[in-house]
Amino acid sequence: MNSIEIILLNFSETRRRSIKLWKGIPDEFLNWKPDQKAFSILEMIRHTLETEHLFHTIIKNRGDLGDYKSPWMDLEYSNLENELAIAKKYREDFISMIQNLTASDLKTIRIERREVGQSKNLGDYLNRIVYHESVHTGQMLGYLRTLGVNRPLIWD
C-alpha cells in the first residue's frame, strides 16, 4: 500500500466503526448527554460529520476558513439516518480529494492556520482529522458505558 491508500483505509475504517457504534445506539438515548455543557449523542454525531466538512474546507483553502458557512447551520436534529444522508455528499467529495492527492502533496502542501498558531503539512493534517473522529468514538463509548447500554463490538 502507498501512503494515500493507507490514509484512505484509516478514514474508511474509522468511519465504518463510528457508524457501527452509532447504529447500535437506541433512539431513546440520542438526546442524552452527561451534563448540560456536553454534546448530546446526536449532537456529537453531527459534530463529527460537520467537522470533517470544516476540515475539508480548511484544506481546500490551505488554512483559511474565510466566511465559512456550515451546510448544517439551522438544520434541525432528527435521527442518525438523516445525519448520515446530509453528510454523504460532503464525505464523498472529501474522499475524492484525498484520492486525487500524490505522496508528494502530503509533504509539500502546507495548511497554515494562523488564527490558532498551526502550521502543518497535509499528511499530518489529514491524520489529525481522522484522529478527531476517533476521539469522539471513544467519548461515545464512554457515554454508552455510563448509560449501561450494550456497546457494539467495533474492534472486529
Residue frames as qw, qx, qy, qz and C-alpha x, y, z in Angstrom:
[[0.000, 0.889, 0.458, 0.000, 0.00, 0.00, 0.00],
 [0.378, 0.394, -0.050, 0.836, 1.15, 3.51, -0.67],
 [0.111, -0.128, -0.479, 0.862, 0.69, 6.46, 1.69],
 [0.425, -0.044, -0.158, -0.890, -2.55, 7.67, 0.07],
 [0.661, -0.163, -0.672, -0.292, -4.07, 4.18, 0.26],
 [0.430, -0.175, -0.718, 0.518, -3.13, 3.92, 3.93],
 [0.114, 0.069, 0.254, -0.958, -4.71, 7.29, 4.71],
 [0.564, -0.074, -0.384, -0.727, -7.87, 6.30, 2.84],
 [0.609, -0.173, -0.773, 0.029, -8.00, 2.98, 4.71],
 [0.222, -0.139, -0.601, 0.755, -7.68, 4.81, 8.02],
 [0.333, 0.039, 0.031, -0.942, -10.54, 7.17, 7.12],
 [0.632, -0.071, -0.581, -0.507, -12.69, 4.30, 5.84],
 [0.552, -0.167, -0.783, 0.232, -12.13, 2.05, 8.85],
 [0.064, -0.099, -0.484, 0.867, -12.62, 4.86, 11.34],
 [0.466, 0.015, -0.103, -0.879, -15.93, 5.87, 9.74],
 [0.636, -0.095, -0.711, -0.284, -17.08, 2.26, 9.42],
 [0.418, -0.185, -0.757, 0.467, -16.50, 1.74, 13.12],
 [0.132, 0.072, 0.270, -0.951, -18.16, 5.06, 14.02],
 [0.577, -0.038, -0.343, -0.740, -21.26, 4.14, 12.04],
 [0.593, -0.130, -0.795, 0.014, -21.32, 0.66, 13.58],
 [0.209, -0.175, -0.629, 0.728, -21.26, 2.28, 17.01],
 [0.272, 0.070, 0.045, -0.959, -23.82, 4.96, 16.14],
 [0.599, -0.081, -0.554, -0.573, -26.26, 2.43, 14.68],
 [0.520, -0.177, -0.808, 0.211, -26.09, 0.44, 17.90],
 [0.000, -0.045, -0.457, 0.888, -27.40, 3.33, 20.00],
 [0.039, 0.592, 0.804, -0.027, -31.11, 3.05, 20.84],
 [0.088, 0.613, 0.318, 0.718, -33.06, 6.08, 19.58],
 [0.464, -0.816, -0.327, -0.108, -34.30, 6.92, 23.07],
 [0.653, -0.540, -0.017, 0.530, -30.74, 7.88, 24.05],
 [0.542, 0.500, 0.233, 0.634, -29.94, 10.20, 21.13],
 [0.053, -0.845, -0.044, -0.530, -30.61, 13.34, 23.17],
 [0.768, -0.603, -0.116, 0.182, -28.80, 12.15, 26.30],
 [0.428, 0.659, -0.357, 0.505, -25.69, 13.97, 27.48],
 [0.638, -0.193, -0.592, 0.452, -23.65, 13.55, 30.65],
 [0.218, -0.550, -0.356, 0.723, -24.05, 17.20, 31.70],
 [0.298, 0.855, 0.337, -0.258, -25.52, 20.45, 30.42],
 [0.017, 0.817, -0.372, -0.440, -22.25, 21.61, 28.82],
 [0.413, -0.191, 0.831, 0.320, -21.60, 18.38, 26.90],
 [0.400, 0.154, -0.586, -0.688, -22.76, 17.33, 23.45],
 [0.829, 0.041, 0.368, -0.418, -25.78, 15.08, 23.35],
 [0.658, -0.040, 0.704, 0.265, -25.21, 11.82, 21.48],
 [0.552, 0.680, 0.445, 0.185, -26.86, 13.18, 18.34],
 [0.051, 0.985, -0.133, -0.098, -25.01, 16.49, 18.64],
 [0.462, -0.577, 0.608, 0.290, -21.70, 14.62, 18.86],
 [0.662, 0.278, 0.640, 0.274, -22.56, 12.60, 15.76],
 [0.378, 0.891, 0.225, 0.112, -23.37, 15.78, 13.84],
 [0.222, -0.900, 0.321, 0.194, -20.27, 17.49, 15.19],
 [0.623, -0.262, 0.652, 0.342, -18.14, 14.61, 13.90],
 [0.569, 0.510, 0.571, 0.300, -19.71, 14.72, 10.44],
 [0.157, 0.975, 0.150, 0.036, -19.82, 18.51, 10.22],
 [0.375, -0.802, 0.359, 0.296, -16.25, 18.99, 11.39],
 [0.669, 0.020, 0.592, 0.449, -14.95, 16.75, 8.60],
 [0.396, 0.773, 0.387, 0.309, -16.53, 19.19, 6.14],
 [0.186, -0.975, 0.088, 0.087, -14.98, 22.11, 8.01],
 [0.588, -0.491, 0.508, 0.392, -11.55, 20.44, 7.83],
 [0.622, 0.377, 0.547, 0.415, -12.05, 19.78, 4.11],
 [0.181, 0.952, 0.187, 0.161, -12.75, 23.47, 3.61],
 [0.403, -0.833, 0.302, 0.228, -9.63, 24.34, 5.58],
 [0.670, -0.132, 0.577, 0.448, -7.58, 22.05, 3.33],
 [0.494, 0.661, 0.453, 0.338, -9.07, 23.48, 0.13],
 [0.039, 0.976, 0.031, 0.211, -8.21, 26.99, 1.35],
 [0.654, 0.319, -0.428, 0.536, -4.80, 25.90, 2.72],
 [0.378, -0.182, -0.588, 0.691, -5.82, 27.01, 6.19],
 [0.141, 0.024, 0.088, -0.986, -8.07, 30.00, 5.66],
 [0.177, 0.442, 0.858, -0.192, -11.72, 29.49, 6.57],
 [0.020, -0.239, -0.374, -0.896, -12.78, 32.80, 5.07],
 [0.483, -0.101, 0.172, -0.852, -16.52, 33.35, 5.50],
 [0.209, -0.019, -0.975, -0.078, -17.27, 29.65, 6.03],
 [0.633, -0.104, 0.157, -0.750, -20.94, 28.81, 6.45],
 [0.242, -0.103, 0.961, -0.083, -21.73, 25.29, 7.55],
 [0.406, -0.121, -0.666, -0.614, -24.29, 23.38, 5.45],
 [0.396, -0.364, -0.823, 0.182, -25.64, 22.12, 8.79],
 [0.005, -0.062, -0.310, 0.949, -26.35, 25.62, 10.09],
 [0.493, 0.059, 0.106, -0.862, -30.01, 25.96, 11.03],
 [0.601, -0.010, -0.724, -0.338, -30.81, 22.29, 10.33],
 [0.737, -0.432, 0.201, -0.479, -32.96, 20.54, 12.91],
 [0.078, -0.319, 0.939, -0.102, -31.59, 17.47, 14.64],
 [0.801, -0.008, -0.159, -0.578, -33.68, 14.43, 13.82],
 [0.944, -0.189, 0.265, -0.056, -32.05, 10.99, 13.65],
 [0.539, -0.435, 0.584, 0.423, -28.90, 9.15, 12.64],
 [0.593, 0.374, 0.621, 0.350, -30.05, 8.24, 9.14],
 [0.227, 0.948, 0.211, 0.071, -30.83, 11.87, 8.35],
 [0.313, -0.848, 0.335, 0.267, -27.44, 13.00, 9.68],
 [0.595, -0.180, 0.664, 0.417, -25.65, 10.42, 7.54],
 [0.501, 0.642, 0.528, 0.242, -27.71, 11.37, 4.47],
 [0.047, 0.994, -0.001, -0.094, -26.82, 15.05, 4.87],
 [0.385, -0.723, 0.498, 0.284, -23.12, 14.21, 5.22],
 [0.847, 0.175, 0.471, 0.175, -22.95, 11.69, 2.34],
 [0.566, 0.779, 0.091, 0.254, -22.11, 14.11, -0.49],
 [0.111, -0.922, 0.345, -0.134, -19.61, 16.02, 1.63],
 [0.727, -0.402, 0.550, 0.086, -17.90, 12.79, 2.64],
 [0.815, 0.392, 0.358, 0.233, -17.71, 11.64, -0.99],
 [0.330, 0.912, -0.088, 0.228, -16.15, 14.99, -2.01],
 [0.391, -0.797, 0.456, -0.067, -13.64, 14.78, 0.82],
 [0.812, -0.152, 0.543, 0.153, -12.60, 11.20, 0.00],
 [0.700, 0.641, 0.217, 0.229, -12.35, 12.11, -3.70],
 [0.058, 0.950, -0.279, 0.130, -9.99, 14.96, -2.80],
 [0.575, -0.573, 0.583, 0.041, -7.75, 12.53, -0.89],
 [0.850, 0.210, 0.460, 0.147, -7.82, 10.01, -3.75],
 [0.558, 0.787, 0.086, 0.248, -6.52, 12.70, -6.09],
 [0.287, -0.890, 0.350, 0.054, -3.52, 13.57, -3.92],
 [0.754, 0.424, -0.453, 0.214, 0.03, 12.42, -4.53],
 [0.784, -0.364, -0.290, 0.410, 2.55, 11.27, -1.96],
 [0.406, 0.204, -0.054, 0.889, 4.41, 14.50, -2.66],
 [0.275, -0.641, -0.242, -0.674, 1.29, 16.55, -1.84],
 [0.732, -0.577, -0.361, 0.042, 1.25, 15.04, 1.66],
 [0.668, -0.286, -0.122, 0.676, 4.67, 16.58, 2.34],
 [0.322, 0.137, 0.177, 0.920, 4.61, 19.78, 0.31],
 [0.238, -0.659, -0.392, -0.596, 1.10, 21.20, 0.79],
 [0.211, -0.009, -0.579, 0.788, 1.02, 23.35, 3.90],
 [0.315, -0.733, -0.553, -0.241, -2.04, 24.09, 6.00],
 [0.266, 0.157, -0.315, 0.897, -1.46, 27.44, 7.70],
 [0.365, -0.737, -0.545, -0.161, -3.98, 28.21, 10.45],
 [0.283, 0.391, -0.284, 0.828, -2.56, 31.48, 11.72],
 [0.476, -0.565, -0.029, -0.673, -5.56, 32.18, 13.96],
 [0.890, -0.435, 0.019, -0.137, -4.68, 29.11, 16.04],
 [0.184, -0.773, 0.604, 0.064, -0.91, 29.16, 15.54],
 [0.823, -0.009, 0.567, 0.023, -0.89, 25.97, 13.49],
 [0.414, 0.674, -0.483, -0.376, 1.31, 25.14, 10.51],
 [0.716, -0.130, 0.685, -0.045, 1.16, 21.52, 9.32],
 [0.128, 0.239, -0.762, -0.588, 1.91, 19.57, 6.18],
 [0.681, -0.015, -0.261, -0.684, -1.14, 17.97, 4.60],
 [0.639, 0.008, -0.769, 0.020, -0.24, 14.41, 5.63],
 [0.165, -0.041, -0.682, 0.711, -0.06, 15.47, 9.27],
 [0.382, 0.027, 0.127, -0.915, -3.29, 17.44, 8.97],
 [0.694, -0.028, -0.531, -0.486, -5.21, 14.52, 7.45],
 [0.524, -0.072, -0.801, 0.282, -4.11, 12.29, 10.32],
 [0.037, 0.048, 0.497, -0.866, -5.33, 14.88, 12.82],
 [0.552, -0.028, -0.208, -0.807, -8.74, 14.91, 11.11],
 [0.733, -0.095, -0.641, -0.208, -9.25, 11.17, 11.42],
 [0.347, -0.018, -0.720, 0.601, -7.94, 11.28, 14.99],
 [0.305, -0.090, 0.191, -0.929, -10.68, 13.81, 15.82],
 [0.749, -0.098, -0.357, -0.549, -13.33, 11.29, 14.81],
 [0.657, 0.003, -0.724, 0.209, -11.59, 8.54, 16.78],
 [0.067, 0.091, -0.561, 0.820, -11.59, 10.66, 19.94],
 [0.541, -0.070, 0.066, -0.836, -15.34, 11.22, 19.63],
 [0.768, -0.030, -0.592, -0.243, -15.88, 7.49, 19.09],
 [0.445, 0.017, -0.729, 0.519, -14.10, 6.91, 22.38],
 [0.210, -0.068, 0.350, -0.910, -16.23, 9.53, 24.09],
 [0.692, -0.062, -0.281, -0.662, -19.36, 7.90, 22.72],
 [0.676, -0.034, -0.731, 0.088, -18.28, 4.53, 24.09],
 [0.174, 0.012, -0.620, 0.765, -17.92, 6.23, 27.48],
 [0.469, -0.082, 0.024, -0.879, -21.41, 7.72, 27.17],
 [0.770, -0.065, -0.497, -0.393, -22.87, 4.28, 26.47],
 [0.515, -0.002, -0.753, 0.408, -20.97, 2.71, 29.37],
 [0.092, -0.050, 0.432, -0.896, -22.36, 5.42, 31.67],
 [0.627, -0.018, -0.120, -0.770, -25.87, 4.70, 30.40],
 [0.550, -0.127, 0.799, -0.208, -25.43, 0.96, 30.85],
 [0.763, 0.516, -0.015, -0.388, -26.22, 0.43, 27.16],
 [0.857, -0.017, 0.423, 0.296, -24.63, -2.51, 25.36],
 [0.057, 0.774, -0.370, -0.511, -21.81, -1.25, 23.19],
 [0.881, 0.462, -0.042, -0.087, -21.42, -2.64, 19.67],
 [0.769, -0.324, 0.349, 0.427, -18.17, -4.50, 19.11],
 [0.412, 0.894, -0.106, -0.142, -16.20, -2.08, 16.95],
 [0.217, -0.687, 0.678, 0.146, -12.89, -3.89, 17.42],
 [0.928, 0.228, 0.266, -0.126, -13.50, -6.50, 14.74]]
